[in-house]
Amino acid sequence: MNAATTDMPILRPTPGQLALAEAIRGGAGRQASGIQTVPASNYTCPDHFAREKAALFDRLPQVIAPSALLPQSGMAVPHDATGRPLLITRDNDGTAHVFLNVCRHRGTRLVEGTEVQCAKRLVCPYHAWTYRLDGGLLALPRPETFPGLDKADYGLIELPSFEAGGLIWFAPRPGADFGPARELGSDLDAFALPQAHLFRRKLHTVKGNWKLIMDAFLESYHVTRLHAGTIGPFFKDGITAGDQIGPHQRSAVGRLEEMEHVDLTDMASLRRVVTFAYQLLPATIIVPSPDYVNVMVLMPQAADLTLVEDFMLIPEAPQTEKALAHWEKSWNLLDGGVFASEDFRAAELGQQGLSSGAVDHITLGTLEGGIARFDQIVRAALDASERMTG
């Protein structure tokens, strides 16, 4: 028995999740029809990266953190890794917000540090202008020295945001379409993500292009090879299925347990024999293991440099030393072993090789079709953005 609670309500997979699992059980997992290629310059060219930054990361809705980062009302956390000074809050009504972390008085950084803070209000360190967690300006010293100032006009600058399925999304500009995020919510609800407890989070610096990291979670060809000393022995080689939810990909990989007599409509049983992965445009990866979930948010800094924040979400806070040891072991296996030492390392080695100019394209076999589909999705987003701006 693992350390997860045994009295949790029975969760059921969504029709889409069940269809992928049944495809794996029936041996009908999707594979590409032949060899495909992607230009190496997509991973190495600074100009191409600049186009991606403008079209994807400066325009599209994207995940910033799991809801579990701010589990209660009256919490706030600064967030700088996207290249913007952001501030995520959960107000007294429980609503999540994403603001620019900038005081409206003189433009001072409002909240310092990088850790989650419990606070009923936000006070600027320079002149003590004070804000509510919903962004409204609450008070300022010596208000008589600002004759005619309307506090309603000086709230924090809020970015569009949306919370569903245990994830907080934001968009860099107005007019964002959060429809696909809403649709994904039901899938993530099936993993009980909105009720999850944040066990650990860590920010990794990876010297590789962001898509090289995404690629590792878009194909199963590497699983029994790259991960031969960790999780590889638990998986069936090449037994996969996948589909899309809007621009986001959903994939599933078969584990070694026999599926013939497994009740696939019971999510706990399903997760023992199938590992799902979600690749959210532009750059978030969700991997539900049998009893916990990793959410990885990728934040590209340059063509060859990416920050990855890994969050491990578990069913509830550890209640015993045994439970704590169980989750620590899982965290060390995935975050430090599978991800950092294997997937991220492979991305860095790939960046080194592609940057050498030795190959002008990467070659994809029939088990790597997810990478080609992702390349097509990114290309479509680039074309749409350039049509809008050009």
Residue pairs with C-beta under 8 A, 6 or more apart in sequence:
2 290
2 291
2 326
3 291
3 318
3 320
3 322
3 323
3 326
3 327
4 291
4 292
4 314
4 315
4 316
5 315
5 316
8 192
8 315
10 266
10 267
10 268
11 190
11 191
11 192
11 266
11 267
11 268
12 190
12 265
12 266
12 267
13 21
13 190
13 264
13 265
13 267
13 270
14 186
14 187
14 190
16 187
16 243
16 245
16 250
17 187
17 190
17 250
17 252
17 270
17 276
18 264
18 265
18 270
19 243
20 241
20 242
20 243
20 250
20 251
20 252
20 274
20 276
21 241
21 252
21 259
21 264
21 270
21 273
21 274
22 264
23 29
23 30
23 241
23 252
24 239
24 240
24 241
24 252
24 253
24 254
24 259
24 274
25 259
25 260
25 262
25 264
27 239
28 241
29 238
29 239
29 240
29 241
29 242
29 252
29 254
30 240
30 241
30 242
30 243
30 369
31 238
31 240
31 366
31 367
31 369
32 364
32 365
32 366
32 367
32 368
32 369
32 372
33 366
34 366
35 363
35 364
35 365
35 366
36 364
36 368
36 369
36 372
37 361
37 362
37 363
37 364
38 361
38 362
38 364
38 371
38 372
38 375
39 360
39 361
40 354
40 357
40 359
40 360
40 361
40 362
41 48
41 360
42 48
42 211
42 375
43 209
43 211
43 212
43 303
43 350
43 351
43 354
43 362
44 209
44 303
44 304
44 351
44 354
44 355
45 303
46 302
46 303
48 303
49 209
49 300
49 302
49 303
51 382
51 386
52 282
52 300
52 378
52 382
53 300
54 385
54 389
55 381
55 382
55 384
55 385
55 386
56 62
56 281
56 282
56 283
56 378
56 381
56 382
56 385
57 82
57 83
57 172
57 282
57 283
57 299
57 300
58 172
58 173
59 171
59 172
59 173
59 385
60 171
60 176
60 281
60 282
60 381
61 160
61 162
61 169
61 170
61 171
61 176
61 177
61 178
61 181
62 169
62 170
62 171
62 280
62 282
62 283
62 284
63 167
63 168
63 169
63 280
63 284
63 295
63 297
64 79
64 82
64 86
64 88
64 98
64 168
64 169
64 170
64 297
65 77
65 79
65 88
65 167
65 168
65 297
65 309
65 311
66 166
66 167
66 168
66 193
66 196
66 198
66 295
66 311
66 313
67 96
67 163
67 166
67 167
67 168
67 193
67 194
68 166
68 196
68 197
68 198
68 311
68 313
69 77
69 88
69 116
69 168
69 198
69 201
69 311
70 76
70 77
70 88
70 89
70 90
70 96
70 116
70 168
71 197
71 198
72 90
72 118
73 90
73 91
73 92
73 93
73 94
73 133
74 90
74 91
74 92
74 118
74 119
74 120
74 133
75 89
75 90
75 116
75 117
75 118
75 119
75 133
76 87
76 88
76 89
76 90
76 111
76 116
76 117
76 119
76 122
76 133
77 87
77 88
77 114
77 115
77 116
77 117
78 85
78 86
78 87
78 101
78 111
78 112
78 113
78 114
79 86
79 87
79 88
79 101
79 114
80 86
80 101
80 114
81 203
81 299
81 307
81 309
82 299
83 299
83 301
84 100
84 172
85 100
85 101
85 102
85 109
86 98
86 99
86 100
86 101
86 159
86 170
87 98
87 99
87 100
87 101
87 110
87 111
87 122
87 156
88 96
88 97
88 98
88 99
88 168
89 96
89 97
89 99
89 122
89 133
89 134
89 135
90 96
90 97
90 133
91 97
91 132
91 133
91 134
92 120
92 132
92 133
92 134
93 134
95 134
95 163
96 161
96 163
96 168
97 133
97 134
97 135
97 158
97 161
98 158
98 159
98 160
98 161
98 168
98 170
99 135
99 156
99 157
99 158
99 159
100 156
100 157
100 159
101 109
101 110
101 111
102 108
102 109
102 110
102 156
102 157
103 109
103 110
103 124
103 126
103 127
103 129
104 129
104 137
104 154
104 155
104 156
104 157
105 124
105 126
105 127
105 129
105 140
105 154
106 126
106 127
108 124
108 125
108 126
108 127
109 125
110 122
110 124
110 131
110 156
111 117
111 122
112 125
119 133
120 133
121 130
121 131
121 132
121 133
121 138
122 130
122 131
122 132
122 133
122 156
123 129
123 130
123 131
124 130
124 131
127 140
127 141
128 140
128 141
129 137
129 139
129 140
129 141
130 137
130 138
130 139
130 140
131 137
131 138
131 155
131 156
132 138
135 155
135 156
135 158
136 151
136 152
136 155
137 151
137 152
137 154
137 155
138 151
140 146
140 151
143 149
159 170
159 171
159 172
159 173
160 170
160 171
160 173
160 174
160 175
160 176
160 178
161 168
161 169
161 170
161 171
162 168
162 169
162 170
162 176
162 178
162 181
162 182
163 169
164 178
164 181
164 182
164 184
164 185
164 188
165 181
165 184
165 185
165 186
165 187
165 188
165 189
165 193
165 194
166 188
166 189
166 191
166 193
166 194
166 195
166 196
166 313
167 181
167 184
167 185
167 188
167 193
167 284
167 295
169 178
169 181
171 178
179 246
180 245
180 246
180 247
180 248
183 245
183 246
184 245
184 246
184 248
184 278
184 280
187 245
187 250
187 278
188 194
188 278
188 286
190 267
191 267
191 288
191 293
192 315
193 293
193 313
195 315
196 293
196 313
196 314
196 315
197 313
197 314
197 315
197 316
197 317
198 311
198 312
198 313
199 292
199 312
199 313
199 314
199 318
199 327
199 331
200 310
200 311
200 312
200 331
200 335
201 309
201 310
201 311
201 312
202 309
202 310
202 335
203 307
203 308
203 309
203 310
204 307
204 308
204 309
204 310
204 339
204 340
204 344
205 305
205 306
205 307
206 213
206 305
206 306
206 307
206 308
206 344
206 347
206 348
207 304
207 305
207 348
207 351
208 304
208 305
208 306
208 344
208 347
208 348
208 350
208 351
209 300
209 303
209 304
209 306
209 347
209 351
209 354
210 283
210 298
210 300
210 306
211 374
211 375
211 378
212 346
212 347
212 350
212 351
213 285
213 298
213 306
213 308
213 343
213 344
213 347
214 279
214 283
214 285
214 298
214 374
215 347
215 371
215 374
216 222
216 226
216 343
216 346
216 347
217 251
217 277
217 279
217 285
217 287
217 343
218 249
218 251
218 279
218 368
218 370
218 371
218 373
218 374
219 364
219 367
219 368
219 369
219 370
219 371
220 235
220 237
220 238
220 239
220 240
220 251
220 253
220 367
221 238
221 365
221 367
221 368
222 346
223 231
223 232
223 235
223 237
223 253
224 232
224 233
224 235
224 237
225 232
226 232
226 342
226 343
226 346
227 338
227 342
230 333
230 337
230 338
230 342
231 333
231 338
233 256
234 255
234 256
235 253
235 254
235 255
235 256
235 275
236 253
236 254
236 255
236 256
238 367
239 253
239 254
240 251
240 252
240 253
240 254
240 367
241 251
241 252
242 249
242 250
242 251
242 252
242 369
242 370
243 249
243 250
244 250
244 373
247 281
247 377
247 381
248 278
248 279
248 280
248 281
249 278
249 279
249 370
249 373
249 374
249 377
250 276
250 277
250 278
250 279
251 276
251 277
251 278
251 279
251 370
252 274
252 275
252 276
252 277
253 274
253 275
253 277
254 273
254 274
255 272
255 273
255 274
255 275
257 272
257 273
258 273
259 273
259 274
262 269
262 270
262 272
262 273
263 269
263 270
264 270
271 288
271 289
271 290
271 291
272 290
275 287
275 288
275 289
275 290
276 287
276 288
277 285
277 286
277 287
278 284
278 285
278 286
278 287
279 285
279 370
279 374
280 286
281 377
281 378
281 381
282 378
282 381
283 297
283 298
283 299
283 300
284 295
284 296
284 297
284 298
285 294
285 295
285 296
285 298
286 293
286 294
286 295
286 296
287 293
287 294
287 296
287 334
289 330
289 334
291 314
291 315
291 330
292 312
292 313
292 314
292 315
292 327
292 330
293 312
293 313
294 310
294 311
294 312
294 313
294 334
294 335
294 339
295 310
295 311
295 313
296 308
296 309
296 310
296 311
296 339
297 308
297 309
297 311
298 306
298 307
298 308
299 306
299 307
299 308
299 309
300 306
300 307
301 307
304 351
304 355
306 347
308 339
308 344
310 335
310 339
312 327
312 330
312 331
312 334
312 335
314 327
318 324
318 326
318 327
353 359
354 362
362 371
364 371
364 372
